[in-house]
Amino acid sequence: MTVQELDSLIDLLTSRPAPENLPPAEMRERFEKLAEFLPPPAGTAVESVDAGGVPSEWVTAEGVSGNRVILYLHGGGYVIGSLNTHRALASNLSRAAGARVLVVDYRLAPEHPFPAAVDDAVAAYGWLLDQGISAADIAISGDSAGGGLTIAALVALRDKGLAMPACAVPISPWVDLEGTGDSMTALHDADPMVKKPGLARMADMYLGGADAKSPLAAPMHADLTGLPPMLIQVGTRETLLDDARRLHRNALAAGVNSSLEEAGGMIHVWHLFGPMLSEAREAIGRAGAFMQVHAGG
């Protein structure tokens, strides 16, 4: 990473007013437009599938084969984000992990509030098992809200008595829907992407009146006992830094094999910007290596 790379990216992200008060449809449109600048690498194979009633997409980097699978849950505050916005990240993760990636187009709020996203993630995982894919060959990952959803899905799978995937990689996870972490205010000016007012609005849309401390909505409050090994990645410039730190502490306290990587100076889900940031490519490489160690091939 160079200072110039990061500065250029921040200039791009802050070149338009924050979308905190925009209607959901307009927020989604803006995210889709950003994705146009980040296409998947050449040779990426994409296949649409119905994963247990949930629209999804297999994304496979060129040359990847074998049994390893990643179930990927995109970010976007449970309100925005799509298969389009995360196709490039999925392809890069596919290459790094040597795995096929199933990106789940789970239902979004406010049209489909909690627990719709959790239900869809669980359904997609069940579909993978129904295809004859072993849980030992599956990793689960997601970014931001998708990182929180990764943990919520694991808790739901455990409570249903289903076999746990081999490992998990939450990226910049959002696990506290009330925004109580010290970094939420301490890093407000440093984070060019995520601010407490915008998160609070998305949380309200997602919860739809449900308790903000519900463990499957805000897994900071969940019992994490029995969850598989996890690698948590977060940037030190993120307002969600303390979400990642508290998730890591809670996981360790529950006996989970948890590792926390704090990337110096990095912003929220910097992994999305692989073409611009060498640190993004390096973080994806470490996530992929972790999955290769824990999930079968």
Buried (B, 14 or more C-beta within 10 A) or exposed (E): BEEEBBEBBBEBBEEEEBBBEBEBEEBBEEBBEEBEEBEBBEEBBBEEBEBBEBBBBBBBBEEBEEBBBBBBBBBBBBBBBBBBBBBBBBBBBBBBBBBBBBBBBBBBBBEBBBBBBBBBBBBBBBBBBEEEBBBBBBBBBBBBBBBBBBBBBBBBBBBEEBEBBBBBBBBBBBBBBBBBBEBBEEBEEBBBBBBBEBBBBBBBBBBBEBEBEBBBBBBBBBEBEBBBBBBBBBBBBBBBBBBBBBBBEBBBEBEBEBBBBBBEEBBBBBBBBBEBBEBBBBBBBBBBBBBBEBBBE
